[in-house]
């Protein structure tokens, strides 16, 4: 395969790419495969069909990484071979790739095949693609049959009734294949195939296949029945779904294999949506309770993540609504059947189960309403906030706002605030970080008096934390708190602590003070900057440590625009400029550099 004609200088790089397709170095071959589109454009549509595609078909005995890239590129090749009328020439190399033992190559080849099939005309689909599907479905090697399972959906809606009947018969054979991996692939494709079938055929042809696969001897096949329950639950009328899909759901929820039960637990909310609220209330709650009390911690973990979603489906109340919750039989189901399970999960021996329930338990507050949240939920939240495992505490903190909106500020201050204050000094810095990030929201709900009494000192204490990330986030928090409580509050509560940093204080305290001044330059009025933060920065510009001095120069550069805009230009000329001029003669080059930058701002 050679490149001829045209400007040699333009075609030389293409010739190199073509040569690299045959190179012994896998990386060169891989790079060339990823640029197949460039080669195809240079060769033209006819030569791509007649030379490049056959060459690729002959080159499939290669490393899996190269074949994966080839399978991906061939899906984009319809335009390069001359459009839909010539797209059938891509079938041979993709068919060969569908037989490869490596699953990722086959999956990518099938995805590309579906893209090519979508571009084929109805005639070409019938004459080229349908025979290919039959060849793969009846091949001796199981990898071909696995690939065939995912190709029915794209072809079925566009072929005549007689061919549709043949495709359905072929798919049935695959669903009963002797090889478990083929049955697994057929089960995985069943939901999509059912979506394109005629509705009258769902009960007569799809349901028997579904029932057989749902009771397969291999758990790897049975666990995929859960996804099919969801798909068929949405396709079938409610009465048919309840009669056919519900027994399979109940069976899967009590399956002897924990992997099947795990998938049911993981998909439970989706199953509730597919089967409807009435079936959820009457039939699915007992199955869910069993999953929450399963012997395997992995199953309990997956079920715990679904608790809030299931309760919302039962009551029709979502976290975004808040309010007083609901009353009646729906709430009684939650209180009598699900809440005891939640209590057990909060004391579970597995830390992963506790972390899972901690991440969703706050969402129950809007469902339960204020009274039940105070009596039943808050004690559990406090237990989780004291858990020895940091991930549990973090998950609770991340969702505290859901409880605040239900119980109100006074009860928040009485019940949860002491625990929050305790966690603010937690030995795990990530827990302290989560509390810091939660403080601005808490400030809005508590109001200035309660905040000053309980949390104000913590906010300034975090500025001296031993972990730099905590100090950085605490500085950013100050800006948010000033937006909530105003400048006057900042002058009284925050700025005195920031301004207490002096050349003799700890290094990180001096650095934090400079970073705080830099961040608040755009937030505070110019007169406040000139009276509190500017004197501090000028004093630290004479610090014996060069890092402090050049950060002071950077901070002065940040203060200058804010001072000028606020009518403090005289202070810039009389106080800032002399300090920066003095720093120009500093023995440290970094100090000189940042002083020069700041001085340019002054002069401009």
Backbone torsions as a table, in degrees:
resi	resn	phi	psi	omega
1	UNK	NA	115.4	-175.9
2	UNK	-126.4	160.0	176.6
3	UNK	-106.1	122.9	178.8
4	UNK	-132.7	164.2	179.8
5	UNK	78.5	162.5	176.6
6	UNK	77.8	-171.6	-178.6
7	UNK	-74.7	118.5	-177.5
8	UNK	-60.6	-37.4	-178.3
9	UNK	-65.0	-30.9	179.0
10	UNK	-79.1	-33.8	-174.8
11	UNK	-88.2	-13.6	-177.9
12	UNK	-58.7	-45.3	177.5
13	UNK	-60.6	-34.0	178.3
14	UNK	-66.7	-41.5	178.7
15	UNK	-60.7	-38.7	178.5
16	UNK	-64.0	-43.4	179.4
17	UNK	-61.3	-41.1	179.7
18	UNK	-64.9	-41.9	177.5
19	UNK	-63.0	-36.8	-178.3
20	UNK	-68.9	-20.1	175.9
21	UNK	-61.8	-24.3	-178.4
22	UNK	-107.3	5.9	-175.5
23	UNK	-70.2	150.4	179.2
24	UNK	-72.4	-24.5	-179.3
25	UNK	-76.0	118.4	-176.5
26	UNK	-61.8	-35.1	-178.5
27	UNK	-66.6	-38.2	177.6
28	UNK	-66.9	-42.3	177.6
29	UNK	-61.9	-41.4	-178.8
30	UNK	-64.3	-43.7	178.3
31	UNK	-61.8	-39.7	-179.5
32	UNK	-69.6	-39.7	178.2
33	UNK	-60.6	-39.7	-178.7
34	UNK	-70.0	-11.4	177.5
35	UNK	-114.8	28.8	178.4
36	UNK	-59.8	-34.0	-179.9
37	UNK	-62.2	-38.3	177.9
38	UNK	-64.0	-43.5	178.5
39	UNK	-62.9	-43.1	-178.1
40	UNK	-63.4	-41.0	178.4
41	UNK	-62.9	-41.3	-180.0
42	UNK	-67.3	-37.3	-178.7
43	UNK	-76.2	-30.2	-174.7
44	UNK	92.3	162.3	-173.5
45	UNK	-62.5	-44.1	-175.0
46	UNK	-66.3	-46.4	-179.2
47	UNK	-70.7	-29.5	175.0
48	UNK	-63.5	-43.5	178.8
49	UNK	-66.2	-45.5	-170.5
50	UNK	-85.7	-24.3	-174.6
51	UNK	-120.2	-53.2	-173.1
52	UNK	-68.5	-47.4	-177.9
53	UNK	-63.7	-46.0	175.0
54	UNK	-61.2	-36.1	177.6
55	UNK	-62.7	-42.6	178.1
56	UNK	-64.0	-38.6	178.8
57	UNK	-63.0	-34.5	178.9
58	UNK	-80.0	-12.2	-175.2
59	UNK	-101.4	16.0	-171.2
60	UNK	-78.6	-9.4	174.9
61	UNK	-81.2	74.7	-173.4
62	UNK	-139.8	-179.2	177.8
63	UNK	-65.7	150.0	-177.5
64	UNK	-59.5	-35.7	-179.1
65	UNK	-63.7	-39.4	178.1
66	UNK	-68.6	-42.4	-179.0
67	UNK	-65.8	-35.8	177.4
68	UNK	-62.6	-44.5	177.9
69	UNK	-64.1	-39.0	179.5
70	UNK	-64.4	-43.5	179.6
71	UNK	-61.1	-38.1	179.1
72	UNK	-68.3	-42.0	-178.1
73	UNK	-68.5	-37.3	-177.3
74	UNK	-64.7	-25.6	176.2
75	UNK	-65.9	-20.9	-180.0
76	UNK	-99.5	11.0	-168.3
77	UNK	-93.2	-2.4	-175.8
78	UNK	-58.0	-44.7	-179.7
79	UNK	-66.6	-31.2	-174.8
80	UNK	-78.0	-19.5	179.4
81	UNK	-96.5	4.9	176.7
82	UNK	110.2	13.9	175.9
83	UNK	96.2	-173.1	-172.9
84	UNK	-61.1	-31.3	-177.0
85	UNK	-67.8	-19.2	179.2
86	UNK	-114.6	7.4	-174.0
87	UNK	-64.9	-21.9	-178.9
88	UNK	-61.9	-20.7	-179.7
89	UNK	-68.4	-14.1	178.7
90	UNK	-83.7	-9.0	-176.6
91	UNK	-65.0	-45.5	-177.3
92	UNK	-56.2	-51.4	-179.8
93	UNK	-65.5	-37.2	179.1
94	UNK	-68.3	-35.4	177.1
95	UNK	-62.8	-41.7	178.0
96	UNK	-64.3	-40.5	179.1
97	UNK	-65.4	-29.2	178.8
98	UNK	-70.2	-10.7	179.7
99	UNK	-100.1	-3.5	-177.0
100	UNK	-64.8	147.0	-176.9
101	UNK	-71.6	-32.2	-179.2
102	UNK	-68.8	122.2	-173.5
103	UNK	-63.7	-39.4	-177.4
104	UNK	-64.1	-34.4	177.4
105	UNK	-67.4	-45.7	179.7
106	UNK	-60.7	-45.3	-178.2
107	UNK	-61.9	-40.4	178.7
108	UNK	-69.1	-37.4	177.9
109	UNK	-65.3	-40.7	177.7
110	UNK	-63.4	-42.0	178.0
111	UNK	-61.8	-41.9	177.7
112	UNK	-67.5	-37.9	177.6
113	UNK	-59.6	-42.4	179.5
114	UNK	-64.8	-35.5	176.5
115	UNK	-66.3	-43.3	179.3
116	UNK	-66.5	-43.2	-178.6
117	UNK	-61.9	-36.0	178.9
118	UNK	-64.3	-25.8	-179.8
119	UNK	-87.6	-17.2	-177.7
120	UNK	-69.9	147.9	173.4
121	UNK	-71.6	165.6	-178.7
122	UNK	-61.3	-38.7	179.5
123	UNK	-65.8	-46.6	179.9
124	UNK	-66.2	-34.6	177.4
125	UNK	-61.0	-41.6	-178.0
126	UNK	-72.5	-39.3	-174.4
127	UNK	-87.0	-24.9	-175.9
128	UNK	-115.2	-45.5	-170.9
129	UNK	-80.9	-44.8	-178.6
130	UNK	-61.3	-44.4	175.0
131	UNK	-59.5	-36.6	177.1
132	UNK	-60.6	-45.5	-179.8
133	UNK	-59.8	-41.7	179.7
134	UNK	-66.7	-39.8	178.4
135	UNK	-61.0	-46.7	-179.5
136	UNK	-65.7	-38.8	-176.3
137	UNK	-69.5	-23.0	-178.0
138	UNK	-110.6	9.5	-179.3
139	UNK	-67.6	156.9	-178.8
140	UNK	-72.0	-37.0	-174.2
141	UNK	-85.5	133.8	-171.5
142	UNK	-63.6	-26.0	-177.7
143	UNK	-63.3	-36.4	177.9
144	UNK	-65.0	-42.1	-178.7
145	UNK	-67.5	-35.3	175.4
146	UNK	-60.5	-45.7	-179.4
147	UNK	-63.9	-37.2	-177.2
148	UNK	-61.5	-33.5	-175.4
149	UNK	-56.2	-31.9	-175.2
150	UNK	-93.5	6.7	-175.9
151	UNK	-105.2	-6.0	-177.2
152	UNK	-72.1	-37.9	-171.6
153	UNK	-61.6	-40.4	-176.5
154	UNK	-73.3	-28.7	-175.8
155	UNK	-87.9	-35.5	-168.3
156	UNK	-56.3	-47.2	-174.6
157	UNK	-67.0	-14.9	-171.8
158	UNK	-110.1	11.8	-178.6
159	UNK	-114.7	161.1	-179.1
160	UNK	-66.4	163.2	-178.5
161	UNK	-54.4	-40.9	-178.7
162	UNK	-62.8	-42.3	178.7
163	UNK	-68.2	-35.4	176.7
164	UNK	-59.2	-42.8	179.3
165	UNK	-61.2	-40.7	178.2
166	UNK	-64.3	-41.5	-180.0
167	UNK	-64.7	-40.1	178.5
168	UNK	-64.0	-41.4	179.0
169	UNK	-63.9	-40.7	178.9
170	UNK	-64.8	-40.9	180.0
171	UNK	-65.7	-37.6	177.4
172	UNK	-60.0	-41.4	179.2
173	UNK	-61.3	-41.8	179.4
174	UNK	-64.6	-36.0	178.7
175	UNK	-66.6	-19.7	179.5
176	UNK	-111.1	18.2	-177.5
177	UNK	-59.9	151.4	-179.7
178	UNK	-71.3	-23.8	-176.5
179	UNK	-89.3	123.0	-178.8
180	UNK	-57.4	-35.5	-179.0
181	UNK	-65.5	-32.2	177.0
182	UNK	-71.2	-44.1	178.0
183	UNK	-61.6	-37.9	177.4
184	UNK	-61.9	-43.6	178.4
185	UNK	-64.6	-39.5	178.5
186	UNK	-65.4	-40.6	178.1
187	UNK	-64.3	-39.2	178.5
188	UNK	-63.8	-32.8	-177.7
189	UNK	-90.9	-8.9	-173.3
190	UNK	-61.7	-43.2	-178.1
191	UNK	-61.8	-43.9	178.4
192	UNK	-66.0	-40.8	179.6
193	UNK	-65.6	-40.2	178.1
194	UNK	-61.3	-31.3	-178.5
195	UNK	-66.4	-23.1	-179.5
196	UNK	-104.3	-4.7	178.5
197	UNK	-75.9	159.5	173.7
198	UNK	-64.8	138.6	-174.6
199	UNK	-59.1	-33.1	-178.0
200	UNK	-70.0	-15.1	-179.3
201	UNK	-91.3	-9.1	-175.8
202	UNK	-61.3	-46.2	-177.6
203	UNK	-71.6	-39.9	-171.9
204	UNK	-81.7	-33.6	-173.5
205	UNK	-113.7	-37.0	-176.1
206	UNK	-82.4	-42.1	-174.4
207	UNK	-61.0	-41.1	176.3
208	UNK	-60.5	-38.0	177.8
209	UNK	-65.7	-42.7	-179.7
210	UNK	-61.2	-45.9	-178.9
211	UNK	-62.9	-40.8	-179.7
212	UNK	-65.3	-44.0	-179.5
213	UNK	-69.9	-34.5	179.8
214	UNK	-68.5	-21.5	178.6
215	UNK	-110.6	20.9	-179.0
216	UNK	-61.1	151.5	-179.0
217	UNK	-70.4	-20.3	-178.8
218	UNK	-95.4	127.0	-179.7
219	UNK	-66.7	-25.5	178.0
220	UNK	-65.9	-24.7	175.8
221	UNK	-85.8	-43.3	-176.3
222	UNK	-63.0	-36.6	-175.5
223	UNK	-65.9	-24.4	176.9
224	UNK	-75.6	-14.7	177.4
225	UNK	-63.0	-24.8	-179.5
226	UNK	-63.6	-45.4	177.8
227	UNK	-63.2	-35.7	177.6
228	UNK	-68.6	-32.4	174.8
229	UNK	-58.8	-42.0	180.0
230	UNK	-65.4	-48.2	-177.4
231	UNK	-62.5	-46.4	-177.8
232	UNK	-72.5	-32.2	176.2
233	UNK	-60.6	-32.2	179.0
234	UNK	-81.8	-26.9	-175.7
235	UNK	-86.7	-35.8	-174.6
236	UNK	-83.8	153.7	171.1
237	UNK	-60.1	155.0	-174.9
238	UNK	-53.8	-42.7	-177.1
239	UNK	-67.5	-38.2	177.9
240	UNK	-70.3	-38.2	178.9
241	UNK	-62.9	-41.5	-179.3
242	UNK	-66.4	-38.7	-177.5
243	UNK	-73.6	-35.0	-172.3
244	UNK	-103.0	-43.5	-172.9
245	UNK	-84.5	-35.6	-175.7
246	UNK	-60.2	-44.8	178.2
247	UNK	-59.4	-38.4	178.9
248	UNK	-66.8	-37.0	178.0
249	UNK	-65.1	-45.6	178.9
250	UNK	-63.5	-40.3	179.5
251	UNK	-64.2	-42.8	179.8
252	UNK	-65.9	-34.7	-179.0
253	UNK	-67.8	-22.0	178.2
254	UNK	-116.5	23.2	-178.0
255	UNK	-61.6	151.2	180.0
256	UNK	-70.4	-21.8	178.8
257	UNK	-90.7	127.1	-178.9
258	UNK	-66.3	-26.0	179.4
259	UNK	-65.5	-38.2	176.9
260	UNK	-66.5	-45.9	179.0
261	UNK	-62.3	-36.3	178.8
262	UNK	-61.1	-43.6	-179.8
263	UNK	-65.8	-38.8	177.2
264	UNK	-61.1	-46.6	179.6
265	UNK	-61.5	-40.7	-177.8
266	UNK	-66.5	-32.1	-175.6
267	UNK	-103.6	14.6	-167.7
268	UNK	-64.6	-41.7	-179.7
269	UNK	-63.7	-39.8	178.1
270	UNK	-64.3	-39.1	176.1
271	UNK	-62.3	-41.5	177.2
272	UNK	-59.5	-43.1	179.2
273	UNK	-64.1	-39.3	-176.8
274	UNK	-71.6	-35.9	-175.6
275	UNK	-92.8	-15.3	174.4
276	UNK	96.2	159.5	-175.0
277	UNK	-65.2	-34.5	-177.7
278	UNK	-65.9	-46.0	179.2
279	UNK	-66.7	-38.6	178.4
280	UNK	-58.0	-46.7	-176.4
281	UNK	-67.2	-43.4	-171.4
282	UNK	-88.8	-30.2	-170.4
283	UNK	-119.6	-34.7	-171.0
284	UNK	-87.6	-24.8	-178.3
285	UNK	-60.0	-46.9	177.6
286	UNK	-58.0	-39.1	178.0
287	UNK	-64.8	-38.1	-179.8
288	UNK	-67.8	-38.5	177.8
289	UNK	-60.8	-40.8	178.2
290	UNK	-62.8	-39.0	179.6
291	UNK	-67.4	-38.0	178.6
292	UNK	-66.4	-22.5	179.6
293	UNK	-111.1	22.4	-178.1
294	UNK	-62.1	153.8	179.0
295	UNK	-69.6	-27.1	-175.7
296	UNK	-91.7	127.9	179.4
297	UNK	-62.5	-30.0	178.8
298	UNK	-64.1	-39.1	178.7
299	UNK	-68.8	-44.0	179.1
300	UNK	-62.0	-37.7	178.9
301	UNK	-62.9	-48.0	-179.9
302	UNK	-62.8	-39.9	179.9
303	UNK	-68.8	-37.1	-179.1
304	UNK	-60.1	-38.3	178.7
305	UNK	-62.2	-21.6	-175.1
306	UNK	-95.7	-3.7	-171.6
307	UNK	-56.8	-53.3	-177.2
308	UNK	-61.9	-42.9	179.8
309	UNK	-60.6	-42.1	179.0
310	UNK	-66.4	-43.0	178.8
311	UNK	-62.7	-37.9	177.4
312	UNK	-64.5	-38.3	178.3
313	UNK	-68.4	-34.0	-179.9
314	UNK	-70.2	-40.0	-172.7
315	UNK	-100.5	-18.7	-176.8
316	UNK	77.2	10.9	178.6
317	UNK	-106.8	128.5	178.6
318	UNK	-106.9	165.0	-178.7
319	UNK	-61.3	-34.1	-176.9
320	UNK	-68.6	-20.7	-177.4
321	UNK	-80.3	-35.8	-177.5
322	UNK	63.0	-147.3	174.9
323	UNK	88.8	-157.9	-172.6
324	UNK	-96.4	12.3	179.5
325	UNK	74.8	-153.9	-178.6
326	UNK	-130.6	171.6	174.2
327	UNK	-132.2	172.5	177.9
328	UNK	102.5	-168.8	-173.7
329	UNK	-63.1	-32.0	-179.2
330	UNK	-62.8	-46.1	179.6
331	UNK	-66.6	-35.8	179.7
332	UNK	-63.6	-35.2	176.3
333	UNK	-62.4	-44.0	179.4
334	UNK	-63.2	-46.2	-175.7
335	UNK	-70.0	-39.0	-172.8
336	UNK	-87.7	-30.5	-174.5
337	UNK	-109.8	-42.2	-173.6
338	UNK	-91.2	-38.3	-177.7
339	UNK	-62.3	-39.8	174.4
340	UNK	-58.7	-35.9	176.7
341	UNK	-66.1	-40.2	178.1
342	UNK	-61.6	-41.1	177.8
343	UNK	-61.0	-40.6	177.9
344	UNK	-66.0	-40.1	-178.9
345	UNK	-66.1	-33.2	179.4
346	UNK	-66.5	-21.2	178.1
347	UNK	-112.4	19.4	-176.9
348	UNK	-63.1	148.9	179.7
349	UNK	-69.3	-24.8	-179.1
350	UNK	-87.6	126.2	178.7
351	UNK	-66.2	-28.5	179.9
352	UNK	-69.3	-36.5	176.1
353	UNK	-65.4	-45.5	179.6
354	UNK	-63.2	-39.2	178.5
355	UNK	-64.6	-37.3	179.9
356	UNK	-66.1	-47.1	-179.3
357	UNK	-68.5	-32.3	178.3
358	UNK	-63.9	-29.9	-178.0
359	UNK	-76.4	-16.1	-177.0
360	UNK	-122.7	-10.8	-171.7
361	UNK	-62.2	-31.0	180.0
362	UNK	-64.2	-28.9	179.2
363	UNK	-66.2	-13.5	178.1
364	UNK	-76.6	-20.0	-176.1
365	UNK	-58.1	-49.3	178.1
366	UNK	-63.7	-29.8	179.7
367	UNK	-70.9	-44.1	-176.2
368	UNK	-77.4	-28.1	-175.7
369	UNK	84.5	171.7	-171.6
370	UNK	-61.6	-48.5	-174.0
371	UNK	-63.0	-49.4	-178.0
372	UNK	-72.7	-28.8	175.5
373	UNK	-63.3	-44.5	-179.5
374	UNK	-67.0	-43.0	-173.8
375	UNK	-81.2	-34.2	-171.5
376	UNK	-113.5	-37.2	-171.9
377	UNK	-88.2	-42.2	-176.4
378	UNK	-58.9	-41.5	176.8
379	UNK	-58.3	-37.7	178.1
380	UNK	-68.0	-40.3	178.8
381	UNK	-61.2	-43.1	-179.8
382	UNK	-65.2	-35.9	176.2
383	UNK	-63.3	-44.4	-179.7
384	UNK	-67.6	-34.4	178.2
385	UNK	-66.3	-21.4	178.2
386	UNK	-100.5	8.3	-177.8
387	UNK	-61.7	146.1	-177.9
388	UNK	-74.0	-17.5	-176.9
389	UNK	-91.5	119.4	-175.1
390	UNK	-57.3	-35.7	-177.4
391	UNK	-61.9	-34.7	178.3
392	UNK	-65.0	-47.6	-179.3
393	UNK	-62.8	-41.2	179.9
394	UNK	-61.8	-43.6	-178.0
395	UNK	-64.3	-35.4	177.6
396	UNK	-68.3	-46.3	-178.1
397	UNK	-59.2	-39.5	-175.7
398	UNK	-63.0	-20.6	-176.2
399	UNK	-120.2	17.1	-178.1
400	UNK	-58.8	-29.0	-176.3
401	UNK	-60.4	-27.6	-179.1
402	UNK	-65.5	-33.3	178.1
403	UNK	-76.9	-38.7	-178.2
404	UNK	-54.7	-43.7	-175.5
405	UNK	-68.4	-17.1	-177.7
406	UNK	-97.4	-45.0	-171.4
407	UNK	-90.1	-17.6	178.3
408	UNK	88.2	166.5	-171.4
409	UNK	-67.4	-44.2	-174.7
410	UNK	-62.0	-47.5	179.7
411	UNK	-68.7	-32.6	176.1
412	UNK	-59.4	-46.2	-179.1
413	UNK	-64.3	-37.2	-177.3
414	UNK	-75.3	-40.4	-169.3
415	UNK	-98.9	-52.5	-172.0
416	UNK	-91.8	-29.4	-173.0
417	UNK	-60.5	-40.9	176.4
418	UNK	-58.4	-38.8	178.1
419	UNK	-67.4	-38.8	178.5
420	UNK	-63.4	-43.0	179.0
421	UNK	-62.1	-39.7	178.8
422	UNK	-65.3	-41.5	179.8
423	UNK	-69.9	-23.2	179.5
424	UNK	-64.2	-17.8	177.7
425	UNK	-114.6	23.4	-178.4
426	UNK	-60.9	149.1	-179.1
427	UNK	-70.7	-22.9	177.5
428	UNK	-86.8	120.3	-173.7
429	UNK	-66.4	-27.2	179.1
430	UNK	-68.3	-32.1	175.7
431	UNK	-67.9	-44.3	177.1
432	UNK	-60.6	-39.6	179.5
433	UNK	-61.6	-42.8	179.6
434	UNK	-63.0	-39.9	178.4
435	UNK	-64.5	-43.3	-179.5
436	UNK	-59.8	-43.7	-179.0
437	UNK	-67.1	-24.3	-179.5
438	UNK	-84.7	-18.3	-173.2
439	UNK	-59.3	-45.3	-179.4
440	UNK	-56.9	-41.0	178.1
441	UNK	-65.6	-40.7	178.0
442	UNK	-63.4	-37.9	-179.7
443	UNK	-61.3	-41.3	179.3
444	UNK	-61.7	-35.9	-174.9
445	UNK	-85.5	-31.9	-177.1
446	UNK	-78.9	-36.3	-172.6
447	UNK	87.1	165.5	-169.3
448	UNK	-68.1	-37.6	-176.1
449	UNK	-66.4	-51.7	179.4
450	UNK	-63.8	-38.3	-179.1
451	UNK	-64.1	-45.2	179.7
452	UNK	-62.1	-37.4	-177.1
453	UNK	-70.8	-33.9	-171.6
454	UNK	-109.6	-37.0	-166.6
455	UNK	-121.9	-13.6	-175.0
456	UNK	-59.3	-44.4	-179.2
457	UNK	-65.5	-33.2	178.1
458	UNK	-63.4	-39.9	-178.1
459	UNK	-61.2	-39.0	177.4
460	UNK	-78.5	-29.9	177.9
461	UNK	-66.1	-34.6	178.9
462	UNK	-63.2	-24.8	179.1
463	UNK	-65.7	-18.1	179.1
464	UNK	-110.1	17.0	-178.9
465	UNK	-62.2	151.7	-178.2
466	UNK	-75.8	-13.2	179.6
467	UNK	-100.6	125.2	-174.6
468	UNK	-63.4	-36.7	179.6
469	UNK	-61.1	-39.1	178.0
470	UNK	-62.8	-43.5	-179.3
471	UNK	-63.5	-41.3	-179.2
472	UNK	-63.3	-45.2	180.0
473	UNK	-68.8	-34.9	177.6
474	UNK	-63.8	-37.9	177.0
475	UNK	-63.2	-46.5	179.7
476	UNK	-62.1	-33.7	178.8
477	UNK	-63.6	-34.2	-178.4
478	UNK	-57.7	-39.5	179.3
479	UNK	-62.0	-41.2	179.7
480	UNK	-68.8	-38.0	179.9
481	UNK	-67.5	-37.3	177.3
482	UNK	-64.0	-36.6	177.4
483	UNK	-64.1	-30.5	-179.6
484	UNK	-82.0	-46.8	-170.7
485	UNK	-102.6	-14.8	175.7
486	UNK	97.1	168.1	-175.2
487	UNK	-69.1	-39.0	-177.8
488	UNK	-60.3	-42.1	176.9
489	UNK	-61.2	-41.4	179.6
490	UNK	-62.1	-40.7	-179.9
491	UNK	-63.8	-34.9	-177.4
492	UNK	-82.0	-38.6	-169.0
493	UNK	-105.5	-36.4	-171.1
494	UNK	-101.7	-49.5	-170.7
495	UNK	-63.5	-35.8	176.5
496	UNK	-59.1	-38.4	179.2
497	UNK	-68.4	-41.3	178.6
498	UNK	-64.5	-42.6	-176.0
499	UNK	-73.4	-7.9	-179.6
500	UNK	-76.4	-7.9	177.8
501	UNK	-71.4	125.0	-179.2
502	UNK	-131.2	163.3	-179.2
503	UNK	-51.6	-24.1	-179.2
504	UNK	-88.7	-8.1	-177.4
505	UNK	-81.4	177.6	-177.4
506	UNK	-60.9	148.9	-176.9
507	UNK	-57.9	-49.3	-176.0
508	UNK	-66.6	-26.8	177.4
509	UNK	-69.4	-40.8	178.2
510	UNK	-65.8	-42.1	179.7
511	UNK	-65.4	-41.1	179.1
512	UNK	-63.3	-38.6	179.1
513	UNK	-62.0	-40.8	179.0
514	UNK	-67.5	-42.8	178.7
515	UNK	-64.0	-37.7	177.9
516	UNK	-64.5	-45.5	178.8
517	UNK	-60.2	-39.4	-179.5
518	UNK	-65.7	-42.2	-177.7
519	UNK	-71.0	-37.2	-176.0
520	UNK	-83.9	-1.2	-178.1
521	UNK	-57.9	-35.4	-177.8
522	UNK	-89.2	-6.4	-174.8
523	UNK	-100.8	-42.0	-174.7
524	UNK	-87.6	151.3	175.5
525	UNK	-63.1	156.1	-176.2
526	UNK	-61.5	-37.5	-178.2
527	UNK	-67.2	-32.9	176.8
528	UNK	-70.1	-40.7	177.2
529	UNK	-60.4	-44.9	-176.7
530	UNK	-67.3	-29.9	-175.3
531	UNK	-90.8	-23.6	-174.0
532	UNK	-120.7	-55.3	-173.2
533	UNK	-83.1	-30.7	179.9
534	UNK	-66.7	-46.8	177.5
535	UNK	-58.4	-39.0	177.9
536	UNK	-61.4	-46.5	-177.8
537	UNK	-65.6	-40.8	179.0
538	UNK	-63.9	-36.4	179.5
539	UNK	-68.8	-40.1	-179.4
540	UNK	-74.3	-15.5	175.1
541	UNK	-67.4	-14.1	178.2
542	UNK	-104.5	13.6	-177.3
543	UNK	-62.5	147.0	178.8
544	UNK	-70.2	-16.7	-178.8
545	UNK	-92.5	123.2	-178.1
546	UNK	-56.9	-38.7	-179.8
547	UNK	-59.7	-38.4	177.7
548	UNK	-67.5	-41.5	-177.3
549	UNK	-64.6	-45.0	-177.7
550	UNK	-72.8	-27.6	173.0
551	UNK	-70.9	-32.0	174.4
552	UNK	-65.0	-40.0	177.3
553	UNK	-62.2	-42.5	177.7
554	UNK	-63.2	-40.0	-179.8
555	UNK	-67.5	-39.3	175.7
556	UNK	-60.4	-40.0	176.7
557	UNK	-61.9	-33.4	177.9
558	UNK	-76.2	-31.7	-178.7
559	UNK	-75.5	-30.3	-173.9
560	UNK	-55.3	-54.5	-178.2
561	UNK	-59.1	-39.7	-179.1
562	UNK	-67.7	-38.2	178.7
563	UNK	-66.9	-42.0	-178.6
564	UNK	-65.4	-44.7	179.9
565	UNK	-64.0	-29.9	-178.5
566	UNK	-90.2	12.2	176.3
567	UNK	82.4	21.8	-179.5
568	UNK	-110.1	35.0	-178.7
569	UNK	-63.0	-32.3	179.8
570	UNK	-63.8	-39.3	178.4
571	UNK	-64.9	-35.1	178.0
572	UNK	-62.7	-45.8	-177.3
573	UNK	-71.6	-37.9	-173.4
574	UNK	-87.5	-25.8	-174.5
575	UNK	-117.9	-43.1	-175.8
576	UNK	-76.5	-47.2	-174.9
577	UNK	-60.5	-45.5	178.1
578	UNK	-60.8	-38.0	-180.0
579	UNK	-65.0	-41.9	179.7
580	UNK	-69.5	-36.8	177.6
581	UNK	-62.1	-39.3	177.7
582	UNK	-64.4	-36.3	-179.3
583	UNK	-71.0	-19.2	177.1
584	UNK	-62.1	-26.3	179.4
585	UNK	-95.6	13.0	-179.4
586	UNK	-65.2	142.4	178.6
587	UNK	-66.9	-19.5	-179.3
588	UNK	-88.5	128.3	-175.9
589	UNK	-66.8	-34.9	178.7
590	UNK	-65.0	-39.3	177.2
591	UNK	-61.9	-44.4	179.0
592	UNK	-60.7	-42.9	-177.1
593	UNK	-61.0	-51.3	-177.0
594	UNK	-71.9	-29.8	175.1
595	UNK	-65.9	-39.8	177.8
596	UNK	-62.4	-44.8	179.1
597	UNK	-60.2	-46.1	-179.0
598	UNK	-66.0	-37.2	-179.3
599	UNK	-66.6	-32.9	176.0
600	UNK	-62.4	-37.3	176.8
601	UNK	-64.4	-39.9	179.1
602	UNK	-63.4	-45.4	-176.8
603	UNK	-70.1	-28.4	180.0
604	UNK	-81.4	NA	NA
